[in-house]
């Protein structure tokens, strides 16, 4: 997950080529539409993949992390959706404690988001 995020977020991968890697045209066209509607994204936004995870440090809520061409979108089950544009992300770091599989997303405005349990 971290390698995928860094490849898209840092612009190291050509977005179109990266999208083709994850898609099978007819299946993903419908998924693109559903993800765009769910998170109110532009029509040009393409869905890459999603991961089951939890959000939060202490009170972890089950969630899905969606990766698109220019956003990280978090959909906590029973909570408010979160849309993080890659241009607003300052850093993404893997964290070891207190969870083995955790990412901390640091925004340029100073906010941070902990995503765990991939």
SEKOLNU-417219 format. One record per atom (N, C-alpha, C): residue number from 1; atom name; x, y, z. Coordinates in steps of 0.1 Angstrom, whole numbers, plus 5000, padded with zeros to 4 digits. Example, Ala and Ser with C-alpha at 12.3 -4.5 7.8 and 13.67 -1.06 7.14 Angstrom:
REM residues 2
+------+-------+------+------+------+
! tike ! lumpa !   xx !   yy !   zz !
+------+-------+------+------+------+
!    1 !     N ! 5132 ! 4943 ! 5078 !
!    1 !    CA ! 5123 ! 4955 ! 5078 !
!    1 !     C ! 5132 ! 4967 ! 5078 !
!    2 !     N ! 5128 ! 4978 ! 5071 !
!    2 !    CA ! 5137 ! 4989 ! 5071 !
!    2 !     C ! 5129 ! 5000 ! 5079 !
+------+-------+------+------+------+
***
This chain:
REM residues 118
+------+-------+------+------+------+
! tike ! lumpa !   xx !   yy !   zz !
+------+-------+------+------+------+
!    1 !     N ! 5008 ! 4988 ! 5000 !
!    1 !    CA ! 5000 ! 5000 ! 5000 !
!    1 !     C ! 5009 ! 5013 ! 5000 !
!    2 !     N ! 5019 ! 5013 ! 5008 !
!    2 !    CA ! 5028 ! 5025 ! 5009 !
!    2 !     C ! 5035 ! 5027 ! 4996 !
!    3 !     N ! 5040 ! 5017 ! 4989 !
!    3 !    CA ! 5046 ! 5019 ! 4976 !
!    3 !     C ! 5037 ! 5024 ! 4966 !
!    4 !     N ! 5025 ! 5019 ! 4966 !
!    4 !    CA ! 5014 ! 5024 ! 4956 !
!    4 !     C ! 5011 ! 5038 ! 4959 !
!    5 !     N ! 5009 ! 5042 ! 4972 !
!    5 !    CA ! 5006 ! 5056 ! 4975 !
!    5 !     C ! 5017 ! 5065 ! 4971 !
!    6 !     N ! 5029 ! 5061 ! 4974 !
!    6 !    CA ! 5041 ! 5070 ! 4971 !
!    6 !     C ! 5043 ! 5071 ! 4956 !
!    7 !     N ! 5040 ! 5061 ! 4948 !
!    7 !    CA ! 5041 ! 5062 ! 4934 !
!    7 !     C ! 5032 ! 5071 ! 4928 !
!    8 !     N ! 5019 ! 5071 ! 4932 !
!    8 !    CA ! 5009 ! 5080 ! 4927 !
!    8 !     C ! 5011 ! 5094 ! 4933 !
!    9 !     N ! 5012 ! 5095 ! 4946 !
!    9 !    CA ! 5013 ! 5108 ! 4953 !
!    9 !     C ! 5025 ! 5116 ! 4948 !
!   10 !     N ! 5036 ! 5110 ! 4947 !
!   10 !    CA ! 5048 ! 5118 ! 4943 !
!   10 !     C ! 5049 ! 5120 ! 4928 !
!   11 !     N ! 5040 ! 5114 ! 4921 !
!   11 !    CA ! 5040 ! 5116 ! 4906 !
!   11 !     C ! 5051 ! 5109 ! 4899 !
!   12 !     N ! 5056 ! 5098 ! 4906 !
!   12 !    CA ! 5067 ! 5090 ! 4900 !
!   12 !     C ! 5061 ! 5081 ! 4889 !
!   13 !     N ! 5048 ! 5078 ! 4889 !
!   13 !    CA ! 5042 ! 5070 ! 4879 !
!   13 !     C ! 5034 ! 5078 ! 4870 !
!   14 !     N ! 5034 ! 5075 ! 4858 !
!   14 !    CA ! 5025 ! 5081 ! 4848 !
!   14 !     C ! 5011 ! 5077 ! 4852 !
!   15 !     N ! 5002 ! 5086 ! 4855 !
!   15 !    CA ! 4989 ! 5083 ! 4861 !
!   15 !     C ! 4981 ! 5074 ! 4851 !
!   16 !     N ! 4981 ! 5077 ! 4838 !
!   16 !    CA ! 4974 ! 5069 ! 4828 !
!   16 !     C ! 4979 ! 5054 ! 4828 !
!   17 !     N ! 4992 ! 5053 ! 4827 !
!   17 !    CA ! 4998 ! 5040 ! 4827 !
!   17 !     C ! 4996 ! 5032 ! 4840 !
!   18 !     N ! 4996 ! 5039 ! 4851 !
!   18 !    CA ! 4993 ! 5033 ! 4864 !
!   18 !     C ! 4979 ! 5029 ! 4865 !
!   19 !     N ! 4970 ! 5037 ! 4859 !
!   19 !    CA ! 4955 ! 5033 ! 4859 !
!   19 !     C ! 4953 ! 5021 ! 4851 !
!   20 !     N ! 4960 ! 5020 ! 4840 !
!   20 !    CA ! 4958 ! 5008 ! 4831 !
!   20 !     C ! 4963 ! 4995 ! 4838 !
!   21 !     N ! 4973 ! 4997 ! 4846 !
!   21 !    CA ! 4978 ! 4985 ! 4854 !
!   21 !     C ! 4967 ! 4979 ! 4863 !
!   22 !     N ! 4959 ! 4987 ! 4868 !
!   22 !    CA ! 4949 ! 4982 ! 4878 !
!   22 !     C ! 4935 ! 4980 ! 4871 !
!   23 !     N ! 4933 ! 4984 ! 4859 !
!   23 !    CA ! 4920 ! 4983 ! 4853 !
!   23 !     C ! 4918 ! 4971 ! 4844 !
!   24 !     N ! 4906 ! 4967 ! 4843 !
!   24 !    CA ! 4900 ! 4959 ! 4832 !
!   24 !     C ! 4888 ! 4967 ! 4827 !
!   25 !     N ! 4890 ! 4973 ! 4816 !
!   25 !    CA ! 4881 ! 4984 ! 4811 !
!   25 !     C ! 4866 ! 4984 ! 4815 !
!   26 !     N ! 4859 ! 4973 ! 4812 !
!   26 !    CA ! 4845 ! 4973 ! 4814 !
!   26 !     C ! 4841 ! 4973 ! 4829 !
!   27 !     N ! 4849 ! 4965 ! 4837 !
!   27 !    CA ! 4846 ! 4964 ! 4851 !
!   27 !     C ! 4849 ! 4977 ! 4858 !
!   28 !     N ! 4860 ! 4983 ! 4855 !
!   28 !    CA ! 4864 ! 4995 ! 4863 !
!   28 !     C ! 4857 ! 5008 ! 4858 !
!   29 !     N ! 4851 ! 5008 ! 4847 !
!   29 !    CA ! 4843 ! 5020 ! 4843 !
!   29 !     C ! 4832 ! 5023 ! 4853 !
!   30 !     N ! 4825 ! 5012 ! 4856 !
!   30 !    CA ! 4814 ! 5013 ! 4866 !
!   30 !     C ! 4820 ! 5016 ! 4880 !
!   31 !     N ! 4831 ! 5010 ! 4884 !
!   31 !    CA ! 4837 ! 5014 ! 4897 !
!   31 !     C ! 4841 ! 5028 ! 4897 !
!   32 !     N ! 4847 ! 5033 ! 4886 !
!   32 !    CA ! 4851 ! 5047 ! 4886 !
!   32 !     C ! 4839 ! 5056 ! 4889 !
!   33 !     N ! 4828 ! 5053 ! 4882 !
!   33 !    CA ! 4816 ! 5061 ! 4884 !
!   33 !     C ! 4811 ! 5061 ! 4898 !
!   34 !     N ! 4811 ! 5049 ! 4904 !
!   34 !    CA ! 4806 ! 5048 ! 4918 !
!   34 !     C ! 4815 ! 5055 ! 4928 !
!   35 !     N ! 4828 ! 5054 ! 4926 !
!   35 !    CA ! 4837 ! 5060 ! 4935 !
!   35 !     C ! 4836 ! 5076 ! 4934 !
!   36 !     N ! 4835 ! 5080 ! 4921 !
!   36 !    CA ! 4834 ! 5095 ! 4919 !
!   36 !     C ! 4821 ! 5100 ! 4926 !
!   37 !     N ! 4810 ! 5093 ! 4924 !
!   37 !    CA ! 4798 ! 5097 ! 4931 !
!   37 !     C ! 4799 ! 5097 ! 4946 !
!   38 !     N ! 4805 ! 5086 ! 4951 !
!   38 !    CA ! 4806 ! 5085 ! 4966 !
!   38 !     C ! 4813 ! 5096 ! 4972 !
!   39 !     N ! 4824 ! 5101 ! 4966 !
!   39 !    CA ! 4833 ! 5111 ! 4971 !
!   39 !     C ! 4832 ! 5124 ! 4964 !
!   40 !     N ! 4822 ! 5126 ! 4955 !
!   40 !    CA ! 4820 ! 5138 ! 4948 !
!   40 !     C ! 4832 ! 5143 ! 4941 !
!   41 !     N ! 4838 ! 5134 ! 4933 !
!   41 !    CA ! 4850 ! 5137 ! 4925 !
!   41 !     C ! 4847 ! 5141 ! 4911 !
!   42 !     N ! 4857 ! 5147 ! 4904 !
!   42 !    CA ! 4855 ! 5151 ! 4890 !
!   42 !     C ! 4854 ! 5139 ! 4881 !
!   43 !     N ! 4848 ! 5141 ! 4869 !
!   43 !    CA ! 4846 ! 5130 ! 4860 !
!   43 !     C ! 4859 ! 5124 ! 4855 !
!   44 !     N ! 4870 ! 5131 ! 4855 !
!   44 !    CA ! 4882 ! 5126 ! 4850 !
!   44 !     C ! 4890 ! 5117 ! 4860 !
!   45 !     N ! 4884 ! 5117 ! 4872 !
!   45 !    CA ! 4891 ! 5109 ! 4883 !
!   45 !     C ! 4889 ! 5094 ! 4880 !
!   46 !     N ! 4900 ! 5086 ! 4881 !
!   46 !    CA ! 4900 ! 5072 ! 4879 !
!   46 !     C ! 4903 ! 5065 ! 4892 !
!   47 !     N ! 4896 ! 5054 ! 4894 !
!   47 !    CA ! 4898 ! 5046 ! 4906 !
!   47 !     C ! 4909 ! 5036 ! 4904 !
!   48 !     N ! 4918 ! 5035 ! 4914 !
!   48 !    CA ! 4929 ! 5025 ! 4913 !
!   48 !     C ! 4925 ! 5012 ! 4920 !
!   49 !     N ! 4924 ! 5014 ! 4934 !
!   49 !    CA ! 4921 ! 5002 ! 4942 !
!   49 !     C ! 4916 ! 5007 ! 4956 !
!   50 !     N ! 4912 ! 4998 ! 4964 !
!   50 !    CA ! 4908 ! 5001 ! 4978 !
!   50 !     C ! 4914 ! 4991 ! 4987 !
!   51 !     N ! 4916 ! 4995 ! 5000 !
!   51 !    CA ! 4921 ! 4986 ! 5010 !
!   51 !     C ! 4911 ! 4987 ! 5022 !
!   52 !     N ! 4909 ! 4976 ! 5029 !
!   52 !    CA ! 4902 ! 4976 ! 5042 !
!   52 !     C ! 4912 ! 4981 ! 5052 !
!   53 !     N ! 4908 ! 4989 ! 5061 !
!   53 !    CA ! 4917 ! 4995 ! 5071 !
!   53 !     C ! 4908 ! 5000 ! 5083 !
!   54 !     N ! 4915 ! 5006 ! 5092 !
!   54 !    CA ! 4908 ! 5013 ! 5103 !
!   54 !     C ! 4914 ! 5027 ! 5104 !
!   55 !     N ! 4906 ! 5037 ! 5109 !
!   55 !    CA ! 4910 ! 5050 ! 5111 !
!   55 !     C ! 4910 ! 5054 ! 5125 !
!   56 !     N ! 4921 ! 5061 ! 5129 !
!   56 !    CA ! 4922 ! 5065 ! 5143 !
!   56 !     C ! 4933 ! 5058 ! 5151 !
!   57 !     N ! 4936 ! 5064 ! 5162 !
!   57 !    CA ! 4947 ! 5059 ! 5171 !
!   57 !     C ! 4941 ! 5050 ! 5181 !
!   58 !     N ! 4932 ! 5055 ! 5189 !
!   58 !    CA ! 4927 ! 5047 ! 5201 !
!   58 !     C ! 4913 ! 5041 ! 5197 !
!   59 !     N ! 4904 ! 5049 ! 5193 !
!   59 !    CA ! 4891 ! 5044 ! 5189 !
!   59 !     C ! 4891 ! 5042 ! 5174 !
!   60 !     N ! 4895 ! 5031 ! 5170 !
!   60 !    CA ! 4897 ! 5028 ! 5156 !
!   60 !     C ! 4883 ! 5024 ! 5150 !
!   61 !     N ! 4880 ! 5030 ! 5139 !
!   61 !    CA ! 4868 ! 5027 ! 5131 !
!   61 !     C ! 4871 ! 5019 ! 5119 !
!   62 !     N ! 4864 ! 5008 ! 5116 !
!   62 !    CA ! 4866 ! 5001 ! 5103 !
!   62 !     C ! 4863 ! 5011 ! 5092 !
!   63 !     N ! 4871 ! 5010 ! 5081 !
!   63 !    CA ! 4870 ! 5019 ! 5070 !
!   63 !     C ! 4876 ! 5013 ! 5057 !
!   64 !     N ! 4873 ! 5019 ! 5046 !
!   64 !    CA ! 4880 ! 5016 ! 5033 !
!   64 !     C ! 4888 ! 5028 ! 5028 !
!   65 !     N ! 4900 ! 5025 ! 5024 !
!   65 !    CA ! 4908 ! 5036 ! 5018 !
!   65 !     C ! 4908 ! 5034 ! 5003 !
!   66 !     N ! 4903 ! 5043 ! 4996 !
!   66 !    CA ! 4902 ! 5043 ! 4981 !
!   66 !     C ! 4914 ! 5051 ! 4976 !
!   67 !     N ! 4921 ! 5046 ! 4966 !
!   67 !    CA ! 4931 ! 5054 ! 4959 !
!   67 !     C ! 4926 ! 5057 ! 4945 !
!   68 !     N ! 4926 ! 5070 ! 4941 !
!   68 !    CA ! 4923 ! 5074 ! 4928 !
!   68 !     C ! 4935 ! 5081 ! 4922 !
!   69 !     N ! 4933 ! 5087 ! 4910 !
!   69 !    CA ! 4944 ! 5093 ! 4903 !
!   69 !     C ! 4949 ! 5105 ! 4910 !
!   70 !     N ! 4941 ! 5112 ! 4918 !
!   70 !    CA ! 4946 ! 5124 ! 4925 !
!   70 !     C ! 4941 ! 5126 ! 4939 !
!   71 !     N ! 4935 ! 5115 ! 4945 !
!   71 !    CA ! 4930 ! 5116 ! 4959 !
!   71 !     C ! 4932 ! 5103 ! 4966 !
!   72 !     N ! 4933 ! 5105 ! 4980 !
!   72 !    CA ! 4931 ! 5094 ! 4989 !
!   72 !     C ! 4917 ! 5097 ! 4995 !
!   73 !     N ! 4908 ! 5087 ! 4995 !
!   73 !    CA ! 4895 ! 5088 ! 5000 !
!   73 !     C ! 4892 ! 5078 ! 5011 !
!   74 !     N ! 4888 ! 5082 ! 5022 !
!   74 !    CA ! 4886 ! 5073 ! 5033 !
!   74 !     C ! 4871 ! 5073 ! 5036 !
!   75 !     N ! 4866 ! 5061 ! 5037 !
!   75 !    CA ! 4851 ! 5059 ! 5040 !
!   75 !     C ! 4850 ! 5050 ! 5052 !
!   76 !     N ! 4850 ! 5057 ! 5064 !
!   76 !    CA ! 4848 ! 5049 ! 5077 !
!   76 !     C ! 4834 ! 5045 ! 5078 !
!   77 !     N ! 4832 ! 5032 ! 5081 !
!   77 !    CA ! 4818 ! 5027 ! 5082 !
!   77 !     C ! 4811 ! 5034 ! 5094 !
!   78 !     N ! 4801 ! 5041 ! 5091 !
!   78 !    CA ! 4793 ! 5048 ! 5102 !
!   78 !     C ! 4800 ! 5061 ! 5105 !
!   79 !     N ! 4808 ! 5067 ! 5096 !
!   79 !    CA ! 4814 ! 5080 ! 5099 !
!   79 !     C ! 4815 ! 5089 ! 5087 !
!   80 !     N ! 4820 ! 5100 ! 5089 !
!   80 !    CA ! 4821 ! 5110 ! 5078 !
!   80 !     C ! 4833 ! 5106 ! 5068 !
!   81 !     N ! 4830 ! 5108 ! 5055 !
!   81 !    CA ! 4840 ! 5105 ! 5045 !
!   81 !     C ! 4850 ! 5116 ! 5045 !
!   82 !     N ! 4862 ! 5112 ! 5041 !
!   82 !    CA ! 4874 ! 5121 ! 5041 !
!   82 !     C ! 4880 ! 5120 ! 5027 !
!   83 !     N ! 4882 ! 5132 ! 5021 !
!   83 !    CA ! 4888 ! 5132 ! 5007 !
!   83 !     C ! 4901 ! 5140 ! 5009 !
!   84 !     N ! 4912 ! 5134 ! 5006 !
!   84 !    CA ! 4925 ! 5141 ! 5007 !
!   84 !     C ! 4932 ! 5142 ! 4993 !
!   85 !     N ! 4932 ! 5154 ! 4987 !
!   85 !    CA ! 4939 ! 5156 ! 4974 !
!   85 !     C ! 4954 ! 5154 ! 4976 !
!   86 !     N ! 4960 ! 5147 ! 4967 !
!   86 !    CA ! 4974 ! 5145 ! 4967 !
!   86 !     C ! 4982 ! 5158 ! 4968 !
!   87 !     N ! 4977 ! 5168 ! 4962 !
!   87 !    CA ! 4985 ! 5181 ! 4962 !
!   87 !     C ! 4985 ! 5187 ! 4976 !
!   88 !     N ! 4976 ! 5183 ! 4985 !
!   88 !    CA ! 4976 ! 5188 ! 4998 !
!   88 !     C ! 4983 ! 5180 ! 5008 !
!   89 !     N ! 4988 ! 5168 ! 5004 !
!   89 !    CA ! 4996 ! 5159 ! 5013 !
!   89 !     C ! 5010 ! 5163 ! 5013 !
!   90 !     N ! 5015 ! 5165 ! 5025 !
!   90 !    CA ! 5029 ! 5169 ! 5027 !
!   90 !     C ! 5039 ! 5156 ! 5028 !
!   91 !     N ! 5034 ! 5146 ! 5035 !
!   91 !    CA ! 5042 ! 5134 ! 5036 !
!   91 !     C ! 5033 ! 5122 ! 5040 !
!   92 !     N ! 5038 ! 5110 ! 5036 !
!   92 !    CA ! 5031 ! 5098 ! 5041 !
!   92 !     C ! 5042 ! 5089 ! 5047 !
!   93 !     N ! 5040 ! 5085 ! 5059 !
!   93 !    CA ! 5051 ! 5077 ! 5066 !
!   93 !     C ! 5045 ! 5064 ! 5072 !
!   94 !     N ! 5052 ! 5054 ! 5071 !
!   94 !    CA ! 5049 ! 5041 ! 5077 !
!   94 !     C ! 5052 ! 5042 ! 5092 !
!   95 !     N ! 5043 ! 5038 ! 5100 !
!   95 !    CA ! 5044 ! 5038 ! 5115 !
!   95 !     C ! 5044 ! 5024 ! 5120 !
!   96 !     N ! 5053 ! 5021 ! 5130 !
!   96 !    CA ! 5054 ! 5008 ! 5136 !
!   96 !     C ! 5046 ! 5007 ! 5149 !
!   97 !     N ! 5046 ! 5017 ! 5157 !
!   97 !    CA ! 5039 ! 5016 ! 5170 !
!   97 !     C ! 5028 ! 5026 ! 5170 !
!   98 !     N ! 5017 ! 5022 ! 5176 !
!   98 !    CA ! 5014 ! 5010 ! 5183 !
!   98 !     C ! 5009 ! 4998 ! 5174 !
!   99 !     N ! 5008 ! 5001 ! 5161 !
!   99 !    CA ! 5003 ! 4991 ! 5152 !
!   99 !     C ! 5014 ! 4987 ! 5142 !
!  100 !     N ! 5014 ! 4974 ! 5137 !
!  100 !    CA ! 5023 ! 4969 ! 5128 !
!  100 !     C ! 5021 ! 4976 ! 5114 !
!  101 !     N ! 5009 ! 4976 ! 5109 !
!  101 !    CA ! 5006 ! 4982 ! 5096 !
!  101 !     C ! 4999 ! 4995 ! 5097 !
!  102 !     N ! 5006 ! 5006 ! 5099 !
!  102 !    CA ! 5000 ! 5019 ! 5100 !
!  102 !     C ! 5007 ! 5029 ! 5091 !
!  103 !     N ! 4998 ! 5038 ! 5086 !
!  103 !    CA ! 5004 ! 5049 ! 5078 !
!  103 !     C ! 4999 ! 5062 ! 5085 !
!  104 !     N ! 5008 ! 5072 ! 5085 !
!  104 !    CA ! 5004 ! 5085 ! 5090 !
!  104 !     C ! 5005 ! 5094 ! 5078 !
!  105 !     N ! 4994 ! 5101 ! 5075 !
!  105 !    CA ! 4993 ! 5110 ! 5064 !
!  105 !     C ! 4994 ! 5124 ! 5069 !
!  106 !     N ! 5004 ! 5131 ! 5066 !
!  106 !    CA ! 5007 ! 5145 ! 5071 !
!  106 !     C ! 5002 ! 5154 ! 5060 !
!  107 !     N ! 4993 ! 5163 ! 5063 !
!  107 !    CA ! 4988 ! 5173 ! 5053 !
!  107 !     C ! 4997 ! 5186 ! 5054 !
!  108 !     N ! 4998 ! 5193 ! 5043 !
!  108 !    CA ! 5006 ! 5205 ! 5043 !
!  108 !     C ! 5001 ! 5216 ! 5053 !
!  109 !     N ! 4988 ! 5215 ! 5057 !
!  109 !    CA ! 4983 ! 5225 ! 5066 !
!  109 !     C ! 4985 ! 5221 ! 5081 !
!  110 !     N ! 4993 ! 5209 ! 5083 !
!  110 !    CA ! 4996 ! 5205 ! 5097 !
!  110 !     C ! 4987 ! 5194 ! 5102 !
!  111 !     N ! 4976 ! 5191 ! 5096 !
!  111 !    CA ! 4967 ! 5180 ! 5101 !
!  111 !     C ! 4974 ! 5167 ! 5098 !
!  112 !     N ! 4970 ! 5157 ! 5106 !
!  112 !    CA ! 4975 ! 5144 ! 5104 !
!  112 !     C ! 4964 ! 5134 ! 5105 !
!  113 !     N ! 4965 ! 5123 ! 5097 !
!  113 !    CA ! 4955 ! 5112 ! 5097 !
!  113 !     C ! 4962 ! 5099 ! 5099 !
!  114 !     N ! 4958 ! 5091 ! 5109 !
!  114 !    CA ! 4964 ! 5078 ! 5111 !
!  114 !     C ! 4955 ! 5067 ! 5105 !
!  115 !     N ! 4960 ! 5059 ! 5096 !
!  115 !    CA ! 4953 ! 5048 ! 5090 !
!  115 !     C ! 4960 ! 5035 ! 5094 !
!  116 !     N ! 4953 ! 5025 ! 5099 !
!  116 !    CA ! 4959 ! 5013 ! 5105 !
!  116 !     C ! 4952 ! 5001 ! 5100 !
!  117 !     N ! 4958 ! 4989 ! 5103 !
!  117 !    CA ! 4953 ! 4976 ! 5101 !
!  117 !     C ! 4950 ! 4973 ! 5087 !
!  118 !     N ! 4959 ! 4974 ! 5078 !
!  118 !    CA ! 4957 ! 4970 ! 5064 !
!  118 !     C ! 4956 ! 4955 ! 5063 !
+------+-------+------+------+------+
***
